């Protein structure tokens, strides 16, 4: 393609993304209710606008309302309202106060419009290097929300994206153009820090990628010389655009530090007690529907997050810096104590880029599957009619059992999910109402209706699915359930394989006895095992609390006392219990697999000088993996559906807010008396597991079986 034409198309697509992004943000700005902090930053903008109107330039040295954040973005909000009539200064409310009910309409509209422009420009900049990524960022609902309100994150995100863009373009340049782009990236980095400190995290990503590139080119010394100058230029830019620090930098840094400390320990943060993984919940779900239903035309953040997972590998191969940018930002978000949703704008730009690569990879896979469909059909071995008829009598009993035990329950669950079955309509439902309304609804004889309290079931249609999906998304349930499955199964697999390898060694005495002891947790019913661990960790009279009372908090495991006050500690406690319960199964699977491994390959590895770790990594694990993977899938299904463990620990505190889909389905029936909601949650669970098993099989090739046993 002609270079000029390519440049034109790139600019045209970027402008188109800007128009789309600005349209979404304008719609949100006109419909979103006033949120926390908007009154603070609008007031700060008023103060700076007043200084500009009165030519009081020395006032910039002393003015910084809400000093936990730097000045620049607040000054920009001041510029956004400079042309409007001056309004009385917005009241100085405590940081713990609820959102303001009313703000000056003209000032609010002008400041929100400026924020929308910043957000649209950020999407446009991303579109210059990845048009689809820019479009995805334009549609990201959390990004739309916080770049449509009077928040600091819109301008800070624009500056951090500009920093990344300058460095990105410098990677393919040499000479003066490379130097100019690197200098621009340093200046933008300083401006990012002058807007909101957290957005300077992109600088760490640049340094990591820069170091890796220098190491590959054997230019480590040159890297350190240049990056020192680059860092100094960034620091100068920070001070230039943040006059508050000019009079006495050390004293003002102390003021900022004290303000940040007060912010991260304010009662709102403490009361929220959000877990360490909360930023990932925000990144993997859309703006909750109950925040503002009319502010967003659609919410697709969860889908964007899934595509980002699919695109990580391709992004690392093609654009390593963007992948590092995303990883660094997520690490900073996890480490930062304050977990409010607006902070994720640090990472949404690289997330959108990676999601775009995931969309492309998925499209290529689908295209490849479609292109080779005829070839796969030719390669498939089709049984003859005679063979089919001969096998049919043996298949019919299994097909009947499959239909009765699997197909019918699924169909029944689906039917219940489309009607308003609850405790008041249960009698009518089981007297034929379920199938009456279900059949009438899917054939069009009965129209979907709202919930009616007349003692009879009614067809409600698929609309309830949207309600349940929004509810579980707002709870962060899809991410937590997936994270719980990955963490618990990974720990069980590591300990199970480790125990199997230990018992596999020659010279182990009482091998069978140890194996029987290790299997014991698996032999105990899950409910009993959960109760056992509950007796250990329950506050006040649990074994751990009694030990603390006798030996003090410095005793081993004393760190777990008061674990119920923190979701992070609660997760660790639950993982300990799940590890104890689940590792025996993995140990058995690994032990069976190790017995089938040919000893000759280990002898050959030993002769070649392989260390024990190398023998496991390059010899044992590749041979063991096809045998262990089916066991991992089974454990993952059990972990995803974990119920008793979470329900038992709920007895400690009724506000225990860790859920799996299985526990929420139980609550829907037991507490809410709502069978429809439970059925929908069960169907969502099945869909999640089906997708998980498909992807895991594709990645692990577990379905190919074993060729050496």
N, C-alpha and C positions, 0 to 999 in steps of 0.2 A: 504494500500500500504506500502511496506517495506520502512523504513526510509532512507536507503542508496539509494534506487531507486528513492525516492522522491527528495532527495538532488541532485542526478545526473540529473534528468529531469529538476529541477529548474536551475541548472548551465548551462545545455545544451540550454534551452530556452533563458536564459540571453545572452549567447554567440551568439545565432542565432539573437537575437534582436540587439546586437552590430554590427553584420555583415550587417544587413539590414540598420541600422541607419548610419553606416559609409559609406555604398554605396550611399545612398541618399545625404549625406552631401558632399561626394567627387564629385559627379556629379554636385551639386550646386556650390561648390568651383571652379570648372573648368569652369563654364559658367556664373556665376553672374558678373555683372559689378561692378566697384569700387563704394562703397557707402560712405555716410557721415561718418566721424570719423575714417575710416580705415587708412587714412594717419596719423592721430594723434597717434593712438595706435601702428602703425608700427614704427613711429618715436620714440615713447617712448621705444619700444622694442629695437631699434637700440642703444639708449642711454645706456640702461642697459647692452646690449651685449658688448658694448665698455668698460664699467666699469669692466665687468668680464674678458675680454681679457687683460686688462691692470692691473689687480689685484688692482684696485682702489676701495677697499671695503668701504672706507670712503665716496666715492661719493654717496653711497646709502642713506646717511643721508641728502643729499641736493637735490637729483634728483627726481623730480616727475612731469614730463610734463603733463599738464592738471590736476592740483591738485584738481579739484572738485571730482576726483575719486582716491581711494587709490592705492598703488603701486603693490600689489601682482600679479594681472593678467597681468599687463604690464611687470613685471619681467619675468613671464612665457613666454610671447611673445619674450622677449629677449633671453631666453633659446632656443626657437624654431629656432632662426636664428644664434645661436652662432657658428655653424659649417660651415657657409657660408662665402665667402669672404666679407669683410667689404665694404659697399657702402657709397657714400656721404650721409650725413644726409638729410632726407626728409625736404623740406621747411616748415618753421613754418608759416602756413596760419591762418588768423583770423577764429574764431569759426563760423562766419557767412558765410564763403566761401563755394562755391559749391564743390562737391566731386572732388578729384584729378583725372585728366585724365589719368595719368600714374604713376605707382609705380614700384620700382625694381621688375621684374618678379619673380626672385628666392626667394627673401625675402617674397613677397606676397604669393607665393605658399606654402612656408614652414609654415608661420604663419597661413594661412587658414587651412592647414592640421592639425596643432596642435589644432585649434579651432574645427575642425571636430571630432578629437579624443575625445576631452572633451564632445562634444554633444553626441557622440555615447556611451561614458561611462555613461553619465547621464541616457540615455534610458536603458542601461544594468542594472544599479543600480535599477531603478524603476521596471524592469522586475523581479528582485529577490523577490519582494513582490507581484507583479501583472504582469505576463508575457504579457497579452493583453494590459495592460496600458503602458508597455514599448514599445510594438509594435506601439501603437497609437502615443506615443511621438516621435517615430522614423519617423512617416509619417507626423507630424504636420508641415505645410509649413513655418509658421513664425519661429518656432523653428529651422527648417532646415536652413533657411536664416541666422539667427543671430548666429548659431553655425557653419557656413561655411565661415564666413567672419572674419576679424580682429576686433572683438568686445569683450568687457570685459565680456559680459553676459554668454558666453559659460562656462568659468571656474567658474564664480560666481554661475551659476546654478548647476554645478557639485558639488560644495562645499555645497550649501544650501540643495541639495537633499541628500548628504551624511549626513548632520546634521539631517535631518528628518528621514533618514533610521536608524541611530544609536539610536535615541530616540524610533522609532517604534519597533525595536527589543528589546529594554530594557523593554518594557511594559510587556513582558511575562517572564522576568527573575527575579532572586533574588540573594542576596549576592554579591560576588565579580564580577560576570559577569554583573550584572545590573549596579554596580558602574562603571565598566570599559566602558560600552557602553554609560552611561550618560556623563562620562568624555570625551569620544571621540566626543559625540555630541556637547559638549561645545567647544572643540577645533575646530571642523569643523565650528561651528557658528562664532567663531572669525576669522577663515580663510575666511568665506563668506563675513564678513564685510570688511576684508582686500582686497577683490577682487572688490566688488561693494556694497556700503552701503545698497542699497535697498534690496538686497538679504538676509540681516539679519532679514527680517520680519518673517522668519520661526521661529525665537526665540520666538516671541510673541505667535505664534500658539502653540508651545511646552508648554509655561508657562500656557496658558489657559487650554489646555487639562490636563496638570499635576495638576493644581489646582482643576479641576473638579474631577479627579480621587482621589486626596487627600481628597476632601470633602466627596466623596462617602465612603471612607475608614475611615473617621473621623481622618485624620492625618494632619490637617492644620498646626500645629506647626512644625512638621517634614518637611513639604513641604517648609516652609519659611527658615528653617535652611539650607536645602540642596540646594535650588534654589539660595540662596545668594552665596554659594560656587561655584555653577555651573556658575553663572553670572560672578564672579570674574575670574574663569578659562577662560571663553570666552573672557573677557576683556584683560587678559594677552596674550592670543593667538593673539588677534587683534594687540596689540602693538609689539609682537615678529615678526610677519610677515609684519609689516609696519614700516620699519626703519626710514621713513621720520619723524615720530613723536618722535623719541628717543631724539634728542638734546633739544627740548623745546616743550613738548606736548601742553601746552596752546597756545603758539604762533602759532604752526602749525595747531591746530584746528581752530584758527581764520583765517588762510590762506585758509583752506579748506572751511570754512563757506562763506568767501567772494567769492571764486571761484564758489561754488554752487549757491549763490545768483546771480552772474553774468551769470551763465548758464541758470537758470530758468527765467531770465528776458532778455535774449538776443533777438535781433530782430526776429530771426527765430521762437522762441517760441511765442513771442507776435503776430507776423504776422499770424502764423498758427491759433491762437485763438481757439484751440481745446476744445470741451466741456468736462465737467466732466465725461461724460459717454464714452468718446472715447476709453479707454482701453477695454471696453466691446464690442465695435465695432470691435476692432482688434481681440479679442478672439473669436468672433462669425463669422468671415469672414477669408478667405484665403488671402495670399499675392496677391495683385492686379495683373492681368495678364500683365498690361502695364509696371510693374516694371522690369520684366525680364522674357520673355516668355519661354526661353530655360532652365532656372535654375531649374525647378521643373517638375517631371514626372507627377504629379497630385496634385490637391489642394482639400483637404477634411476637412479643418478646421471648416467650418460651420456645417458639419455633426457631427464632434467630439463635438462641443459645444452643439448641440441638444441632443446627447446621454448623455452628462454630466448633462444636466437638468433632464433627465430621471433617472440618477443614483444617484442623491443627497440624496434621502431618504434612499436608501439601504446603501450608504456609511456612512451616519450618524449612522445607526443602527449597522453596522458591523465594521467600521473603523472611529470612531468619529474624531480621530486626523487628518486624511486626509481631512475630510470635513472642520474642523476648519482651517487647513492649507490653503485650497483654499479660504475660506471666508476672512481670515486675509489678504492674498495676494491681493485679489480683493479690499478690503477696502483701503489698502495702495496705490494701483494703482489709485483708484478714488481720494484719498486725495492728492497724489503727483501732483505738478503743471505741470511738464513736461510730456507730453502724447505720446512720441515717441513710435513706434511700438515695438522696441527691449525691452522696459521695461516689456512687458507682459511675458517674459521668467521667471520672478519671479513666475508666476502662472501656467505655462504650464505643469509642472510635476504633481502637484495634479489634474489639469484639466484632464490630460490623464488618471490618475487612476480612477477618478469619471466617465469619459466617458466609461471606460472599464466595470464598474459596470452597467452603463446604457445599454451597449450592451448585457450584460448577462441577465439583467432584461427583455429587449425586447425579447431576444431569449426564455426565459422561458414563457413569455406571449403568444408568437406565438405558442410554443410547446403545451401549455395548451389549446389554442384555437383549434388547430388541433386535439388534443386528445379528446376533448369534442364535436367535430362537430356533430357526430352521435346522441349523447344525446340531443343536442339542437334541432336537426331535429325532434326527437321523441316528445319533449316537445311542439314544435310549434303546434298551432291549425290550421289545414288546412281546409279551407272551402270546402264544397262539390261542385260537378259540378253544381248541381241544384242551389245552393246559388250564385255561380259565375255568371251563366247565368242570374239570376234574378237581380243581381247588375250591370251587364254590361251596360244596357242602361243609368244608372245614372252615370257610370264612364266615358263613352265615351266623353261627352262634356268636362269634366275636363282634360282627357288625351289629347284631341285636343288642349285645351288652354295651357296645359303644354308644348306640343310639339312646338306650335307656339311662345309662349312667353319665353320659356326657352331653349329647346333643339336646335331649329333653330338658335337663336342668338349665342349660344355657338359654334355650328358647323360653323357658319359664321366667328366668331372670330378666330377659329382654322384655317379655310381656309385662311383668310387674313394673319395669322401669318406665313404661309409657302410660301408666295409670296412677291415680292418686290413692294408692293403697296405704292405709295407716290404721291405727288401733280402732278408730271409729267406723272404718269401712271394711274391717277384716271379715265380718260375717258375710256380707254381700259378695266380697271378692271370692271367697272359697265356696260359695254357693253358685258359682258360674259367672260371676261378674267380671273376673279377670279376663277370661277368654272372650266373653261377650264384648267388652269394651275394646280389647286389643284387636280382635278381628274387625270390629266395626270401624276402628280408627285406621288401620292399615289399608282397608278396602275403600275408604272414603265415605262410608255410610254415617260415621260419627265424626263431628268436627272437634278439634282440640279445644278444651275449655280450661278455665282457671279452676283452682281448687274450690269445690262447693261442699259445704258442711250439711249434707242431707242424709248421711248414713249409707250412701251408695258410692261405688267406685265410678270414676269418670276418666275418659281418655284425655291425657294432657299433652301428648306428643313429645317431640324431641326438645322442646324448649327447656325442659327441666335439666337436660344434660348441660346446657350452657350455664345454668345457675350453679350446678354442682361443680363444673369445671372451674368457674370463677372462684367458688368457695375454697376448693382444695388448692388452687393456685395462690390465693391470698394467704392461705395458711403455710405456704411453702412446702406442702406435703410431697409433691413429685420429687423435688430436689432432696428433701430429707430422707425420703424412703429409698431413693437411689443411693445416696451417700451412705446410709446405714447398711444397705446391702453390700456395697463395695468394701467398706471398711471391715465389717464383721466377717465377710467371707474371705477377704484377703488375710486377716489375722488368723482365722481358722485354718486356712490353707498352709500358711507359713508354719504354724505350730504343728499341724498334723503331719506335714511332710518332714519337718524336723524330727518329730518323735519317731516317725517310721524309719528315717535314716539312722537314728540312734539305735533303734532295736535291730536294725539290719546288719549292724557291725558285728564282726566276728568276736567271739569271746564274751559276749554279753551274758551274764548269769541271770537265771530266773526270767528269761525272755517272755515266756508265756504268762507268767505272773504279772510282770509289768504291763504287758499288753492287755490283760484282763482288767487291771486297775485303771488303765487309761480309757478303756471302753465304758467303764461304769457310768460316767456322766451321760453318755448317749442312751444308756438303758433306762435312765430315770425319765418319767414323763415330764414334758416341758413345764407344765403348771407346777409340779412339785419342785423342779429345779429352780424355777423363778421364785417360789416361796422361800426356798432355802437361802437364796441370795438376798431376798428381801429381809430375812431375819438377820443377815449380817450387816446390811447397810441402813436399816430403818433407824431414823433418829431416836434419841433418848434411850430406848431400851434394846437396840440392836447390838450385836456382838462388838462391832467397831466402836460404837458410842460407849459401851461398858468398859472396853479396853482403854479408851481415851480417859474416862473418868478415873481409872486406876493408875495408868502409867503416864498420863499427860499427852498433850497434842504433839510432842516431839517423837512419839513412838513411831515405829515403821507403819506405813499406811495412814498415819495421822493426817496426811494431806487431804484425805477423802472425807474427813469430818465436815459437816455442813455442806456436803456435796449437793443437796437438794436445792440450795439457793442459787446455783449456777447451772445453766444448761450445758456448758462445756464440761463441768465435772460430772453432771448426770450422764452425759453421753459416754464418758470414760467408764463409769460404773456399769452402765448397760452393756458396753462392749466387753468388759471383763466377764460378765455373766454369760453373754452370747459365745464368747471364746471358749469358756469352760464347757458349754453345752455342745458346741458344734465341731470342735477339733477332732473328737474321736472318729467321726465318720470319715473325715479327710485322711486320718491316720490309717484307717482300714483300707481305703482305696489306694493310698500310696504304698502300703505294705504289700497288697496284692500285686500291684504293678512292679514293685522292686523284685519280687520273686520271679517274674517273667523276663527280667532283663538278662541278656546273655553275659556271662561273666567274662567272656573273651575280650569284649571291648574295653572293660576296665583294666584287664591285664595289659592290653596293648597301650592304653593311656598311661599306665604306671611305668611301663618300659620307656615310653617317650618322655617321661619326666613331668607329667602333669601333676599339679598340686591337687589336694582334695577338692578345693573350690572349682578349679578348672575341670576336674573330672565330673563334678556335678553339673556345672554350667553348660559344658559342651558335649557331654556324653550322656549322663543320667537323665537330665531334664528333657532334652529332645525326645528320648525314648519313652520317658514316663508321661509326658504331657498328654498324648492321646488317651491314656488310661485315666488320668486324673481329671481331665476336662469335663466328662459327663458327671463326675461327682461334684465338681464345682457348680455346674448348672443346677443340680439337685439342691445343693446347699443354698444357692442363691435364691431359688424359688421359696424355700423355707424361710430364709432371712427376710425376703421381701414381704412375705405374709406373716411375719412375726407378730404374735398377738399377746400371748400370756405374759411374756416378760414385761411389755409396756403396761398391760392392764394391771398386773400385780403391783408394779411400782406406783401406779396411780393411787393406790390405797394410802400412800404416804401423805399425799396432798391432792385434794380434788382439783387444784389448779395445775397439776402436772400436765404440761402442754406439749409433750412429745407424742407424736402420732405416727402410726403406719396406716396404710389403707385398710388393713384388716381391723385395727382398733376403731377407726372412724366408722367403718361399716357396722360394727357392733354397737357403737354409740348411737348411730342413726336409728337402730331398732330398739335398743334397750332404754335409752334416755329420751329420744325424740319421738319414739313410736311411729317412725316413718319408714315403711318398708320400701317405698319407691326410691328414696335416697340411698338406702343400703344396696339395692339392686344396681343402681347406676354406679356406685363406687366399686362394686364387685366386677362389673363389666369393664370399667376403666382399668382395674387391676389386671384383668385378663389381657387387655390390649397392651398394657405396659409390659407384662411378662412375655407375650408373644413377640413383641418387637425386640426385647432384650435377648431372648433365646435365639432369634434369627440373627441379630448382629453378633452375638457372642460366638455362635456356630460359624459364622462367616469369617470372623477374625481368627478364631482358634483352630478352624478346620477340624473340629471335634467330630463332625459327621463323616469324615473320611475313614474313621476307624483305625485299627492297628494292623500293621502288615508284617510284624516280626514275631508276634506271640504264637 
